[in-house]
């Protein structure tokens, strides 16, 4: 395996793990015994998260030279 691939696996793997841990931490905020929030709050949070994930995903597709990376077509 080449050096760039090894570095990608190490760095990206660590970053994905960190993101997963942050999401687990955010999920703990769903406990209504400790927190008060509305459906609008939940929608706003997850809209923001989804937009960032889509942005990051598109950056990878651009680098790969894939047009319409995850756009549905027949």
N, C-alpha and C positions, 0 to 999 in steps of 0.2 A: 504494500500500500504506500502511495506517495505521501510526502510530507504535508502537502496542502490538505489532502483528504483526512489525514490523521488529526491535523489541527482543527478542521471543520468539525469532525466527530466529537472531539474533546470540547471545543468552545460551544458549539451549538447544543450538544448534549447537556452541558452544565447550564446553559441559559434556559433551555426548555424545562429542565428540572426546577430551576428557580421560579420560572413562571408558574409551573404546576403547583409549587408550594405556596405562592402568593394567591393563586385561585382557591386553594384549600383554605387559606387564611380568610379570604373574602367570604367564602361559604359559611364560615362560623358566624358571620354577622347576620345570618338569616334567623338566628335564634330570637324569637319574639319575646322571650323572657328577659333578654338583656338589651334589646334594641327596638326602636320604633321606626318604621319606614312604610312608605306607600308603594303601590303598584307602579306609580310614575317614577319613583326613585329607582326601583329595580329596572324598569325599562331604560331609564337614562344611563344607569351604570353599564348595563349589558350592551346597549347601543354603542357606547364609547369603546368598550372592549372589542366588540365585533369589528368596528371600523379600524382599529389599530391592527387587529389580526389580518384583516383583508389587505391593508396597506403593506404589511410585512410580507405577506404571501405574494402579492403582485411584484414586489421588488425582486423576489427570487425568480419569478417567471420572466421578468424583463431581462435579468442577467442570463437566463437560459435561452433567451431569444424566442420564447413561446408567445405567440399572439393570442390574446383572449384566453389567458392561462386557465381560468376556471369557469369560463362562461359557457353555459349550456348551449349546445347546438345539435341538430340532427344530422 
